[in-house]
Amino acid sequence: MSDFSQIRELAVDLGKAGAAATVAASKVVRKAGAEVERGAKRLAPVDTGNLRNSIGTSQRGPLTVEVGPTAAYGAYVEFGTYRMRPQPYMGPATDAAEPGFLAAMEQIAG
């Protein structure tokens, strides 16, 4: 994932842009969350399908979404354990969605 300073700069620019920019940014955030969810579901390893089916998106605020699994073992699959190799699905899905997200936010902020 890229340097968070880019995201902080975008947040400052959005704050200066006003309410219309916040509404547009909210749509971009929701779209990016949905894109991460789709990617994570596509990349999640499937044994029973429980992990993949537990991945969802929750709106936490106008400019905040949370994407991830509700399966208790989701982090173990993502990062691995001493007995199991990591099988990343959330990180790669987030990385794939990032360029489009940043480009859309820069367009709004600019």
MIVO-736756 format. One record per residue: x, y, z of N, C-alpha, C, CB in turn; chain; residue in one letter. Coordinates in steps of 0.2 Angstrom, whole numbers, plus 5000, padded with zeros to 4 digits. Glycine has a CB too. Layout:
REM residues N
@n_X X&n_Y Y&n_Z Z&ca_X X&ca_Y Y&ca_Z Z&c_X X&c_Y Y&c_Z Z&cb_X X&cb_Y Y&cb_Z Z&c A&r A
...
//
This chain:
REM residues 110
@n_X 5004&n_Y 4994&n_Z 5000&ca_X 5000&ca_Y 5000&ca_Z 5000&c_X 5004&c_Y 5006&c_Z 5000&cb_X 4995&cb_Y 5000&cb_Z 5006&c A&r M
@n_X 5002&n_Y 5011&n_Z 4997&ca_X 5006&ca_Y 5017&ca_Z 4996&c_X 5007&c_Y 5021&c_Z 5003&cb_X 5003&cb_Y 5022&cb_Z 4991&c A&r S
@n_X 5011&n_Y 5026&n_Z 5003&ca_X 5012&ca_Y 5030&ca_Z 5009&c_X 5006&c_Y 5034&c_Z 5011&cb_X 5018&cb_Y 5036&cb_Z 5007&c A&r D
@n_X 5004&n_Y 5034&n_Z 5017&ca_X 4998&ca_Y 5037&ca_Z 5020&c_X 4998&c_Y 5044&c_Z 5019&cb_X 4997&cb_Y 5034&cb_Z 5027&c A&r F
@n_X 5004&n_Y 5047&n_Z 5018&ca_X 5004&ca_Y 5054&ca_Z 5018&c_X 5000&c_Y 5057&c_Z 5012&cb_X 5012&cb_Y 5057&cb_Z 5017&c A&r S
@n_X 5000&n_Y 5053&n_Z 5006&ca_X 4995&ca_Y 5055&ca_Z 5001&c_X 4988&c_Y 5055&c_Z 5003&cb_X 4996&cb_Y 5049&cb_Z 4995&c A&r Q
@n_X 4986&n_Y 5050&n_Z 5007&ca_X 4979&ca_Y 5050&ca_Z 5009&c_X 4978&c_Y 5056&c_Z 5014&cb_X 4977&cb_Y 5043&cb_Z 5013&c A&r I
@n_X 4982&n_Y 5058&n_Z 5018&ca_X 4982&ca_Y 5063&ca_Z 5023&c_X 4981&c_Y 5070&c_Z 5019&cb_X 4988&cb_Y 5064&cb_Z 5028&c A&r R
@n_X 4985&n_Y 5071&n_Z 5013&ca_X 4985&ca_Y 5077&ca_Z 5009&c_X 4978&c_Y 5077&c_Z 5006&cb_X 4991&cb_Y 5076&cb_Z 5004&c A&r E
@n_X 4976&n_Y 5071&n_Z 5003&ca_X 4969&ca_Y 5071&ca_Z 5000&c_X 4964&c_Y 5073&c_Z 5005&cb_X 4967&cb_Y 5064&cb_Z 4997&c A&r L
@n_X 4964&n_Y 5071&n_Z 5011&ca_X 4959&ca_Y 5073&ca_Z 5016&c_X 4959&c_Y 5080&c_Z 5018&cb_X 4961&cb_Y 5069&cb_Z 5023&c A&r A
@n_X 4965&n_Y 5083&n_Z 5018&ca_X 4965&ca_Y 5091&ca_Z 5019&c_X 4962&c_Y 5094&c_Z 5013&cb_X 4973&cb_Y 5093&cb_Z 5020&c A&r V
@n_X 4964&n_Y 5092&n_Z 5007&ca_X 4961&ca_Y 5095&ca_Z 5001&c_X 4954&c_Y 5094&c_Z 5001&cb_X 4964&cb_Y 5092&cb_Z 4995&c A&r D
@n_X 4951&n_Y 5089&n_Z 5003&ca_X 4944&ca_Y 5088&ca_Z 5003&c_X 4940&c_Y 5092&c_Z 5008&cb_X 4942&cb_Y 5080&cb_Z 5004&c A&r L
@n_X 4944&n_Y 5093&n_Z 5013&ca_X 4941&ca_Y 5098&ca_Z 5019&c_X 4940&c_Y 5105&c_Z 5016&cb_X 4945&cb_Y 5098&cb_Z 5025&c A&r G
@n_X 4945&n_Y 5107&n_Z 5012&ca_X 4944&ca_Y 5113&ca_Z 5009&c_X 4939&c_Y 5114&c_Z 5003&cb_X 4951&cb_Y 5115&cb_Z 5006&c A&r K
@n_X 4938&n_Y 5108&n_Z 5000&ca_X 4933&ca_Y 5108&ca_Z 4994&c_X 4926&c_Y 5109&c_Z 4996&cb_X 4934&cb_Y 5102&cb_Z 4990&c A&r A
@n_X 4924&n_Y 5107&n_Z 5002&ca_X 4917&ca_Y 5108&ca_Z 5004&c_X 4912&c_Y 5102&c_Z 5004&cb_X 4914&cb_Y 5113&cb_Z 5000&c A&r G
@n_X 4906&n_Y 5103&n_Z 5005&ca_X 4901&ca_Y 5098&ca_Z 5005&c_X 4900&c_Y 5094&c_Z 4999&cb_X 4894&cb_Y 5101&cb_Z 5008&c A&r A
@n_X 4900&n_Y 5097&n_Z 4993&ca_X 4899&ca_Y 5093&ca_Z 4987&c_X 4905&c_Y 5088&c_Z 4986&cb_X 4899&cb_Y 5098&cb_Z 4981&c A&r A
@n_X 4911&n_Y 5090&n_Z 4988&ca_X 4916&ca_Y 5086&ca_Z 4987&c_X 4916&c_Y 5080&c_Z 4992&cb_X 4923&cb_Y 5090&cb_Z 4989&c A&r A
@n_X 4913&n_Y 5081&n_Z 4998&ca_X 4912&ca_Y 5076&ca_Z 5003&c_X 4907&c_Y 5071&c_Z 5001&cb_X 4910&cb_Y 5079&cb_Z 5010&c A&r T
@n_X 4902&n_Y 5073&n_Z 4997&ca_X 4897&ca_Y 5069&ca_Z 4995&c_X 4900&c_Y 5064&c_Z 4989&cb_X 4891&cb_Y 5072&cb_Z 4992&c A&r V
@n_X 4904&n_Y 5067&n_Z 4985&ca_X 4907&ca_Y 5064&ca_Z 4979&c_X 4912&c_Y 5059&c_Z 4982&cb_X 4910&cb_Y 5069&cb_Z 4974&c A&r A
@n_X 4916&n_Y 5061&n_Z 4987&ca_X 4921&ca_Y 5057&ca_Z 4990&c_X 4918&c_Y 5051&c_Z 4994&cb_X 4925&cb_Y 5061&cb_Z 4995&c A&r A
@n_X 4912&n_Y 5052&n_Z 4997&ca_X 4908&ca_Y 5046&ca_Z 5000&c_X 4907&c_Y 5041&c_Z 4995&cb_X 4902&cb_Y 5049&cb_Z 5003&c A&r S
@n_X 4905&n_Y 5043&n_Z 4989&ca_X 4903&ca_Y 5038&ca_Z 4984&c_X 4909&c_Y 5034&c_Z 4982&cb_X 4900&cb_Y 5042&cb_Z 4978&c A&r K
@n_X 4915&n_Y 5038&n_Z 4981&ca_X 4921&ca_Y 5035&ca_Z 4979&c_X 4923&c_Y 5030&c_Z 4985&cb_X 4927&cb_Y 5040&cb_Z 4978&c A&r V
@n_X 4922&n_Y 5031&n_Z 4991&ca_X 4924&ca_Y 5027&ca_Z 4996&c_X 4920&c_Y 5021&c_Z 4996&cb_X 4924&cb_Y 5031&cb_Z 5003&c A&r V
@n_X 4913&n_Y 5022&n_Z 4995&ca_X 4909&ca_Y 5016&ca_Z 4995&c_X 4911&c_Y 5011&c_Z 4989&cb_X 4902&cb_Y 5018&cb_Z 4994&c A&r R
@n_X 4912&n_Y 5014&n_Z 4983&ca_X 4914&ca_Y 5010&ca_Z 4977&c_X 4921&c_Y 5007&c_Z 4979&cb_X 4915&cb_Y 5015&cb_Z 4971&c A&r K
@n_X 4926&n_Y 5010&n_Z 4982&ca_X 4932&ca_Y 5007&ca_Z 4983&c_X 4931&c_Y 5001&c_Z 4988&cb_X 4937&cb_Y 5012&cb_Z 4986&c A&r A
@n_X 4927&n_Y 5002&n_Z 4993&ca_X 4925&ca_Y 4996&ca_Z 4998&c_X 4922&c_Y 4990&c_Z 4994&cb_X 4920&cb_Y 4999&cb_Z 5003&c A&r G
@n_X 4917&n_Y 4992&n_Z 4990&ca_X 4914&ca_Y 4986&ca_Z 4986&c_X 4919&c_Y 4983&c_Z 4981&cb_X 4908&cb_Y 4989&cb_Z 4982&c A&r A
@n_X 4924&n_Y 4986&n_Z 4979&ca_X 4929&ca_Y 4984&ca_Z 4974&c_X 4934&c_Y 4979&c_Z 4979&cb_X 4933&cb_Y 4989&cb_Z 4971&c A&r E
@n_X 4936&n_Y 4981&n_Z 4984&ca_X 4940&ca_Y 4977&ca_Z 4989&c_X 4936&c_Y 4971&c_Z 4991&cb_X 4942&cb_Y 4982&cb_Z 4995&c A&r V
@n_X 4930&n_Y 4972&n_Z 4993&ca_X 4926&ca_Y 4966&ca_Z 4994&c_X 4926&c_Y 4961&c_Z 4989&cb_X 4919&cb_Y 4968&cb_Z 4996&c A&r E
@n_X 4924&n_Y 4963&n_Z 4983&ca_X 4924&ca_Y 4958&ca_Z 4977&c_X 4931&c_Y 4955&c_Z 4976&cb_X 4922&cb_Y 4962&cb_Z 4970&c A&r R
@n_X 4936&n_Y 4959&n_Z 4976&ca_X 4943&ca_Y 4956&ca_Z 4975&c_X 4945&c_Y 4951&c_Z 4981&cb_X 4948&cb_Y 4962&cb_Z 4975&c A&r G
@n_X 4943&n_Y 4953&n_Z 4987&ca_X 4945&ca_Y 4948&ca_Z 4993&c_X 4941&c_Y 4942&c_Z 4992&cb_X 4943&cb_Y 4952&cb_Z 4999&c A&r A
@n_X 4935&n_Y 4942&n_Z 4990&ca_X 4931&ca_Y 4936&ca_Z 4989&c_X 4934&c_Y 4932&c_Z 4983&cb_X 4923&cb_Y 4938&cb_Z 4988&c A&r K
@n_X 4936&n_Y 4935&n_Z 4978&ca_X 4939&ca_Y 4931&ca_Z 4973&c_X 4946&c_Y 4928&c_Z 4975&cb_X 4940&cb_Y 4936&cb_Z 4967&c A&r R
@n_X 4950&n_Y 4931&n_Z 4979&ca_X 4956&ca_Y 4929&ca_Z 4981&c_X 4956&c_Y 4924&c_Z 4987&cb_X 4961&cb_Y 4935&cb_Z 4982&c A&r L
@n_X 4951&n_Y 4924&n_Z 4991&ca_X 4951&ca_Y 4920&ca_Z 4997&c_X 4951&c_Y 4913&c_Z 4995&cb_X 4944&cb_Y 4922&cb_Z 5001&c A&r A
@n_X 4955&n_Y 4909&n_Z 4999&ca_X 4955&ca_Y 4902&ca_Z 4998&c_X 4949&c_Y 4899&c_Z 5000&cb_X 4961&cb_Y 4899&cb_Z 5002&c A&r P
@n_X 4947&n_Y 4894&n_Z 4997&ca_X 4940&ca_Y 4891&ca_Z 4998&c_X 4941&c_Y 4884&c_Z 5000&cb_X 4936&cb_Y 4891&cb_Z 4992&c A&r V
@n_X 4939&n_Y 4882&n_Z 5006&ca_X 4938&ca_Y 4875&ca_Z 5008&c_X 4931&c_Y 4874&c_Z 5009&cb_X 4942&cb_Y 4874&cb_Z 5015&c A&r D
@n_X 4928&n_Y 4877&n_Z 5014&ca_X 4920&ca_Y 4876&ca_Z 5014&c_X 4917&c_Y 4882&c_Z 5011&cb_X 4919&cb_Y 4875&cb_Z 5022&c A&r T
@n_X 4920&n_Y 4888&n_Z 5010&ca_X 4917&ca_Y 4894&ca_Z 5008&c_X 4915&c_Y 4898&c_Z 5013&cb_X 4911&cb_Y 4892&cb_Z 5004&c A&r G
@n_X 4916&n_Y 4896&n_Z 5019&ca_X 4914&ca_Y 4901&ca_Z 5025&c_X 4918&c_Y 4907&c_Z 5025&cb_X 4915&cb_Y 4897&cb_Z 5032&c A&r N
@n_X 4924&n_Y 4907&n_Z 5024&ca_X 4928&ca_Y 4913&ca_Z 5024&c_X 4926&c_Y 4918&c_Z 5019&cb_X 4936&cb_Y 4911&cb_Z 5023&c A&r L
@n_X 4925&n_Y 4915&n_Z 5013&ca_X 4923&ca_Y 4920&ca_Z 5007&c_X 4917&c_Y 4923&c_Z 5008&cb_X 4923&cb_Y 4915&cb_Z 5000&c A&r R
@n_X 4912&n_Y 4919&n_Z 5011&ca_X 4905&ca_Y 4921&ca_Z 5012&c_X 4905&c_Y 4926&c_Z 5018&cb_X 4900&cb_Y 4915&cb_Z 5013&c A&r N
@n_X 4910&n_Y 4926&n_Z 5022&ca_X 4910&ca_Y 4930&ca_Z 5028&c_X 4912&c_Y 4937&c_Z 5026&cb_X 4913&cb_Y 4927&cb_Z 5034&c A&r S
@n_X 4915&n_Y 4938&n_Z 5020&ca_X 4918&ca_Y 4945&ca_Z 5019&c_X 4913&c_Y 4950&c_Z 5017&cb_X 4924&cb_Y 4944&cb_Z 5013&c A&r I
@n_X 4913&n_Y 4955&n_Z 5020&ca_X 4908&ca_Y 4960&ca_Z 5019&c_X 4911&c_Y 4967&c_Z 5020&cb_X 4902&cb_Y 4959&cb_Z 5023&c A&r G
@n_X 4906&n_Y 4972&n_Z 5018&ca_X 4908&ca_Y 4979&ca_Z 5019&c_X 4903&c_Y 4983&c_Z 5023&cb_X 4908&cb_Y 4983&cb_Z 5012&c A&r T
@n_X 4905&n_Y 4987&n_Z 5028&ca_X 4901&ca_Y 4991&ca_Z 5032&c_X 4903&c_Y 4998&c_Z 5032&cb_X 4902&cb_Y 4988&cb_Z 5040&c A&r S
@n_X 4898&n_Y 5002&n_Z 5031&ca_X 4899&ca_Y 5009&ca_Z 5031&c_X 4900&c_Y 5012&c_Z 5038&cb_X 4893&cb_Y 5013&cb_Z 5027&c A&r Q
@n_X 4905&n_Y 5015&n_Z 5040&ca_X 4907&ca_Y 5017&ca_Z 5047&c_X 4906&c_Y 5025&c_Z 5047&cb_X 4914&cb_Y 5015&cb_Z 5049&c A&r R
@n_X 4905&n_Y 5028&n_Z 5042&ca_X 4904&ca_Y 5035&ca_Z 5042&c_X 4904&c_Y 5038&c_Z 5035&cb_X 4910&cb_Y 5039&cb_Z 5046&c A&r G
@n_X 4903&n_Y 5044&n_Z 5034&ca_X 4903&ca_Y 5046&ca_Z 5027&c_X 4909&c_Y 5045&c_Z 5023&cb_X 4901&cb_Y 5054&cb_Z 5027&c A&r P
@n_X 4915&n_Y 5045&n_Z 5026&ca_X 4921&ca_Y 5044&ca_Z 5022&c_X 4925&c_Y 5037&c_Z 5025&cb_X 4925&cb_Y 5050&cb_Z 5022&c A&r L
@n_X 4921&n_Y 5033&n_Z 5028&ca_X 4924&ca_Y 5027&ca_Z 5031&c_X 4920&c_Y 5021&c_Z 5029&cb_X 4925&cb_Y 5028&cb_Z 5038&c A&r T
@n_X 4924&n_Y 5016&n_Z 5026&ca_X 4921&ca_Y 5009&ca_Z 5026&c_X 4926&c_Y 5004&c_Z 5029&cb_X 4919&cb_Y 5007&cb_Z 5018&c A&r V
@n_X 4923&n_Y 4999&n_Z 5031&ca_X 4927&ca_Y 4993&ca_Z 5034&c_X 4925&c_Y 4987&c_Z 5030&cb_X 4925&cb_Y 4992&cb_Z 5042&c A&r E
@n_X 4930&n_Y 4984&n_Z 5027&ca_X 4930&ca_Y 4978&ca_Z 5023&c_X 4934&c_Y 4972&c_Z 5026&cb_X 4932&cb_Y 4979&cb_Z 5016&c A&r V
@n_X 4931&n_Y 4967&n_Z 5027&ca_X 4934&ca_Y 4961&ca_Z 5030&c_X 4930&c_Y 4955&c_Z 5032&cb_X 4938&cb_Y 4963&cb_Z 5036&c A&r G
@n_X 4932&n_Y 4950&n_Z 5034&ca_X 4929&ca_Y 4944&ca_Z 5035&c_X 4926&c_Y 4944&c_Z 5043&cb_X 4933&cb_Y 4938&cb_Z 5034&c A&r P
@n_X 4920&n_Y 4941&n_Z 5044&ca_X 4918&ca_Y 4940&ca_Z 5050&c_X 4920&c_Y 4933&c_Z 5053&cb_X 4910&cb_Y 4941&cb_Z 5051&c A&r T
@n_X 4923&n_Y 4929&n_Z 5049&ca_X 4925&ca_Y 4922&ca_Z 5051&c_X 4931&c_Y 4924&c_Z 5056&cb_X 4927&cb_Y 4918&cb_Z 5045&c A&r A
@n_X 4931&n_Y 4920&n_Z 5062&ca_X 4936&ca_Y 4922&ca_Z 5067&c_X 4943&c_Y 4920&c_Z 5065&cb_X 4934&cb_Y 4918&cb_Z 5073&c A&r A
@n_X 4944&n_Y 4916&n_Z 5060&ca_X 4950&ca_Y 4914&ca_Z 5057&c_X 4953&c_Y 4917&c_Z 5051&cb_X 4950&cb_Y 4906&cb_Z 5056&c A&r Y
@n_X 4950&n_Y 4923&n_Z 5049&ca_X 4951&ca_Y 4927&ca_Z 5044&c_X 4959&c_Y 4929&c_Z 5044&cb_X 4947&cb_Y 4932&cb_Z 5043&c A&r G
@n_X 4961&n_Y 4932&n_Z 5050&ca_X 4967&ca_Y 4935&ca_Z 5050&c_X 4973&c_Y 4929&c_Z 5050&cb_X 4968&cb_Y 4938&cb_Z 5057&c A&r A
@n_X 4971&n_Y 4923&n_Z 5053&ca_X 4976&ca_Y 4918&ca_Z 5052&c_X 4977&c_Y 4915&c_Z 5045&cb_X 4973&cb_Y 4912&cb_Z 5056&c A&r Y
@n_X 4972&n_Y 4916&n_Z 5041&ca_X 4973&ca_Y 4914&ca_Z 5034&c_X 4977&c_Y 4919&c_Z 5030&cb_X 4966&cb_Y 4913&cb_Z 5030&c A&r V
@n_X 4975&n_Y 4926&n_Z 5032&ca_X 4979&ca_Y 4931&ca_Z 5029&c_X 4986&c_Y 4931&c_Z 5030&cb_X 4976&cb_Y 4938&cb_Z 5031&c A&r E
@n_X 4988&n_Y 4931&n_Z 5037&ca_X 4995&ca_Y 4932&ca_Z 5039&c_X 4998&c_Y 4925&c_Z 5041&cb_X 4995&cb_Y 4936&cb_Z 5045&c A&r F
@n_X 4995&n_Y 4920&n_Z 5041&ca_X 4998&ca_Y 4913&ca_Z 5042&c_X 4999&c_Y 4912&c_Z 5050&cb_X 5004&cb_Y 4912&cb_Z 5039&c A&r G
@n_X 5001&n_Y 4906&n_Z 5052&ca_X 5003&ca_Y 4904&ca_Z 5058&c_X 5009&c_Y 4900&c_Z 5058&cb_X 4997&cb_Y 4900&cb_Z 5062&c A&r T
@n_X 5012&n_Y 4898&n_Z 5064&ca_X 5018&ca_Y 4894&ca_Z 5063&c_X 5017&c_Y 4887&c_Z 5060&cb_X 5021&cb_Y 4893&cb_Z 5071&c A&r Y
@n_X 5010&n_Y 4885&n_Z 5059&ca_X 5009&ca_Y 4879&ca_Z 5056&c_X 5006&c_Y 4880&c_Z 5049&cb_X 5004&cb_Y 4875&cb_Z 5061&c A&r R
@n_X 5004&n_Y 4886&n_Z 5047&ca_X 5001&ca_Y 4887&ca_Z 5041&c_X 5004&c_Y 4893&c_Z 5037&cb_X 4993&cb_Y 4888&cb_Z 5042&c A&r M
@n_X 5005&n_Y 4892&n_Z 5031&ca_X 5008&ca_Y 4898&ca_Z 5027&c_X 5003&c_Y 4903&c_Z 5026&cb_X 5011&cb_Y 4895&cb_Z 5020&c A&r R
@n_X 5005&n_Y 4909&n_Z 5025&ca_X 5000&ca_Y 4915&ca_Z 5024&c_X 4997&c_Y 4914&c_Z 5017&cb_X 5003&cb_Y 4922&cb_Z 5024&c A&r P
@n_X 4990&n_Y 4915&n_Z 5017&ca_X 4987&ca_Y 4915&ca_Z 5010&c_X 4983&c_Y 4922&c_Z 5010&cb_X 4982&cb_Y 4909&cb_Z 5010&c A&r Q
@n_X 4987&n_Y 4927&n_Z 5008&ca_X 4984&ca_Y 4934&ca_Z 5008&c_X 4978&c_Y 4935&c_Z 5003&cb_X 4989&cb_Y 4939&cb_Z 5006&c A&r P
@n_X 4973&n_Y 4938&n_Z 5005&ca_X 4967&ca_Y 4939&ca_Z 5001&c_X 4965&c_Y 4947&c_Z 5002&cb_X 4962&cb_Y 4934&cb_Z 5002&c A&r Y
@n_X 4965&n_Y 4949&n_Z 5008&ca_X 4963&ca_Y 4956&ca_Z 5009&c_X 4968&c_Y 4961&c_Z 5007&cb_X 4962&cb_Y 4957&cb_Z 5017&c A&r M
@n_X 4975&n_Y 4960&n_Z 5009&ca_X 4980&ca_Y 4964&ca_Z 5007&c_X 4980&c_Y 4965&c_Z 4999&cb_X 4987&cb_Y 4962&cb_Z 5009&c A&r G
@n_X 4981&n_Y 4960&n_Z 4995&ca_X 4981&ca_Y 4961&ca_Z 4988&c_X 4975&c_Y 4964&c_Z 4985&cb_X 4982&cb_Y 4954&cb_Z 4985&c A&r P
@n_X 4969&n_Y 4962&n_Z 4988&ca_X 4963&ca_Y 4966&ca_Z 4985&c_X 4963&c_Y 4973&c_Z 4987&cb_X 4957&cb_Y 4962&cb_Z 4989&c A&r A
@n_X 4965&n_Y 4975&n_Z 4992&ca_X 4966&ca_Y 4982&ca_Z 4994&c_X 4971&c_Y 4986&c_Z 4989&cb_X 4968&cb_Y 4983&cb_Z 5001&c A&r T
@n_X 4977&n_Y 4982&n_Z 4988&ca_X 4982&ca_Y 4985&ca_Z 4984&c_X 4979&c_Y 4986&c_Z 4977&cb_X 4988&cb_Y 4981&cb_Z 4984&c A&r D
@n_X 4975&n_Y 4981&n_Z 4975&ca_X 4973&ca_Y 4982&ca_Z 4968&c_X 4968&c_Y 4988&c_Z 4967&cb_X 4969&cb_Y 4975&cb_Z 4966&c A&r A
@n_X 4964&n_Y 4989&n_Z 4972&ca_X 4959&ca_Y 4994&ca_Z 4972&c_X 4962&c_Y 5001&c_Z 4973&cb_X 4954&cb_Y 4993&cb_Z 4977&c A&r A
@n_X 4968&n_Y 5002&n_Z 4976&ca_X 4971&ca_Y 5008&ca_Z 4978&c_X 4972&c_Y 5013&c_Z 4972&cb_X 4977&cb_Y 5007&cb_Z 4981&c A&r E
@n_X 4975&n_Y 5011&n_Z 4967&ca_X 4976&ca_Y 5016&ca_Z 4962&c_X 4970&c_Y 5020&c_Z 4959&cb_X 4980&cb_Y 5013&cb_Z 4956&c A&r P
@n_X 4965&n_Y 5016&n_Z 4958&ca_X 4958&ca_Y 5019&ca_Z 4956&c_X 4955&c_Y 5024&c_Z 4961&cb_X 4953&cb_Y 5014&cb_Z 4954&c A&r G
@n_X 4956&n_Y 5021&n_Z 4967&ca_X 4953&ca_Y 5025&ca_Z 4973&c_X 4957&c_Y 5032&c_Z 4973&cb_X 4954&cb_Y 5022&cb_Z 4980&c A&r F
@n_X 4964&n_Y 5032&n_Z 4973&ca_X 4968&ca_Y 5038&ca_Z 4974&c_X 4966&c_Y 5042&c_Z 4968&cb_X 4975&cb_Y 5036&cb_Z 4974&c A&r L
@n_X 4966&n_Y 5040&n_Z 4962&ca_X 4965&ca_Y 5044&ca_Z 4956&c_X 4958&c_Y 5047&c_Z 4957&cb_X 4965&cb_Y 5040&cb_Z 4950&c A&r A
@n_X 4953&n_Y 5044&n_Z 4959&ca_X 4946&ca_Y 5047&ca_Z 4960&c_X 4946&c_Y 5052&c_Z 4965&cb_X 4941&cb_Y 5042&cb_Z 4961&c A&r A
@n_X 4950&n_Y 5051&n_Z 4970&ca_X 4950&ca_Y 5056&ca_Z 4976&c_X 4954&c_Y 5062&c_Z 4974&cb_X 4953&cb_Y 5053&cb_Z 4982&c A&r M
@n_X 4959&n_Y 5061&n_Z 4970&ca_X 4963&ca_Y 5067&ca_Z 4968&c_X 4959&c_Y 5071&c_Z 4963&cb_X 4969&cb_Y 5064&cb_Z 4964&c A&r E
@n_X 4955&n_Y 5068&n_Z 4959&ca_X 4951&ca_Y 5072&ca_Z 4954&c_X 4946&c_Y 5076&c_Z 4958&cb_X 4947&cb_Y 5067&cb_Z 4950&c A&r Q
@n_X 4943&n_Y 5073&n_Z 4963&ca_X 4938&ca_Y 5077&ca_Z 4967&c_X 4942&c_Y 5083&c_Z 4971&cb_X 4935&cb_Y 5072&cb_Z 4973&c A&r I
@n_X 4947&n_Y 5081&n_Z 4974&ca_X 4951&ca_Y 5086&ca_Z 4978&c_X 4954&c_Y 5091&c_Z 4974&cb_X 4956&cb_Y 5083&cb_Z 4982&c A&r A
@n_X 4956&n_Y 5090&n_Z 4967&ca_X 4959&ca_Y 5094&ca_Z 4963&c_X 4954&c_Y 5099&c_Z 4960&cb_X 4963&cb_Y 5091&cb_Z 4957&c A&r G
//
